Amino acid sequence: MEFALSDEQQAIAKAVRDLMEGEIAPRAAEIDEGEKFPAWVRELFQRYDLFAAMLPREYGGIDGSLLTQCVVMEGVARVCASSSMVLGNQSLGATPLVLAGSEEQKRRWLPAFATGEKLASFGLTEPNAGSDVKGLSTRAVRSEGGWIVNGRKCFITHANVADLVVVFAKVHEGGGDQITAFLVETDRSGYEVDKIEHKMGLRGSTTCSFVLEDVWVPEENMLGRVGEGFPILVDSLNKGRISVAAQSTGIALGALEASARYCKERTQFGQPLARMPAVQQIVADMVTAVDAARCLTWAAAYKYDTHAPDMVRYSGMAKLFASDAAMKVTTDAVQIMGGYGYMAEYPVERMMRDAKIFQIFEGTNQVQRLTVAREFFASL
Ligand SMILES: Cc1cc2nc3c(=O)[nH]c(=O)nc-3n(C[C@H](O)[C@H](O)[C@H](O)COP(=O)(O)OP(=O)(O)OC[C@H]3O[C@@H](n4cnc5c(N)ncnc54)[C@H](O)[C@@H]3O)c2cc1C
């Protein structure tokens, strides 16, 4: 496996680091406290062309490589996980179109996603269908020239600001229910966001419920064919999880750096915390976890970019390892900073709250373990 960064990718990593330190770091706590979608971050990312790292080159993207996307995601999440959702969710919402859209659908939406002019969301989860996605109850029925969609979605990132939501619904045809994907513009009559959640972390990223009440979409808004929704959502999440692993690595790195810097300055018993063997042991494990998470994430991105047959296993391993690492590293960061680590004045308190969701969304880590084991046994 070769996944060393090219000169261009290294330059992107440096540019992202500088941008995040200069513009976002001073306002990351404010983004968290604001509990709303940070429109100014979207504009900043538009100005610096960061949305382009989420899309294929032929539709306005930088190079279409998932490794480049991971470099950007890690760099952004290192400073502000909520800001990383502005980009990560764009990728998740756009991926079904990239994978299964007609040329016309792609030309209509992807260039606008690549500039950030339009925003996308991924509408899968429902109150009674989380890990068990086949339990969806949103339904689409044929109507004159299109489809009428009815249902309710919950926990959908940025559904209150998105221009387009990819909605997964069941169509009863061919003697059974078939999961099918539809492109639903959010200005269609019958689409209404009726709840924005108050959350433990990732507070600068809105998590929404919406209802679909007799929403009519034309035939050309169906993505793929009837019954192709399930492979579309599985393939999209296999990619999305690698990006989530990169975000997790970034959060862990941010907490590691902030807490280690503090330990060099904070003196107790006449010496800096950084000189104490008990603290060094913890920091050594944190450093190791961050580097291991990055290696596995980049390996998974390489597998994705090269269409390797074991990509699905790598995607699951990267997501579960990196997000578990983020939770452990951020918790340890709070610990080695003592009472100060627990205070909102320092960023590790926010980072620890932000890390938790990465073990849950895009397929919980318990479900990832099932996937990893299944894929591994199947490969023997
Ligand atoms: C902040 C946030 C943002 C989100 N954004 C989006 C989004 O943009 N789009 C979207 O569609 N969804 C989104 N989600 C939903 C998210 O993907 C789901 O919450 C997640 O898939 C888990 O589903 P659930 O919450 O219903 O938990 P459940 O499926 O009810 O799981 C509860 C517990 O049971 C365990 N469990 C369930 N089944 C099994 C099993 N077979 N074996 C072992 N353990 C099992 C789980 O691991 C978990 O610990 C978001 C959620 C959050 C919190």
The ligand as an ORCA input file, in Angstrom:
! r2SCAN-3c Opt
* xyz 0 1
  C     -25.542     14.165     15.629
  C     -26.113     13.138     14.725
  C     -26.097     13.342     13.347
  C     -26.664     12.402     12.486
  N     -26.709     12.669     11.139
  C     -27.396     11.822     10.329
  C     -27.609     12.156      8.943
  O     -27.155     13.194      8.444
  N     -28.341     11.308      8.189
  C     -28.884     10.158      8.687
  O     -29.551      9.445      7.938
  N     -28.692      9.814     10.001
  C     -27.970     10.619     10.820
  N     -27.807     10.302     12.148
  C     -28.359      9.052     12.662
  C     -27.292      8.031     13.043
  O     -26.672      7.505     11.905
  C     -27.980      6.971     13.907
  O     -28.222      7.597     15.173
  C     -27.153      5.727     14.087
  O     -27.092      5.022     12.879
  C     -27.707      4.788     15.161
  O     -29.084      4.600     15.037
  P     -30.022      4.808     16.330
  O     -29.676      6.126     16.905
  O     -31.415      4.568     15.938
  O     -29.537      3.679     17.355
  P     -30.041      2.156     17.438
  O     -29.947      1.531     16.096
  O     -31.337      2.105     18.143
  O     -28.903      1.521     18.354
  C     -28.916      1.624     19.787
  C     -27.794      0.758     20.341
  O     -27.995     -0.607     19.973
  C     -26.859     -1.112     19.291
  N     -27.265     -2.020     18.221
  C     -28.262     -1.864     17.324
  N     -28.319     -2.913     16.499
  C     -27.322     -3.741     16.868
  C     -26.859     -5.012     16.390
  N     -27.436     -5.628     15.353
  N     -25.812     -5.585     17.022
  C     -25.211     -4.980     18.074
  N     -25.593     -3.762     18.557
  C     -26.643     -3.178     17.969
  C     -26.166      0.108     18.706
  O     -24.782     -0.129     18.491
  C     -26.409      1.147     19.795
  O     -25.439      1.025     20.788
  C     -27.220     11.211     13.025
  C     -27.225     10.998     14.403
  C     -26.702     11.936     15.246
  C     -26.794     11.697     16.721
*
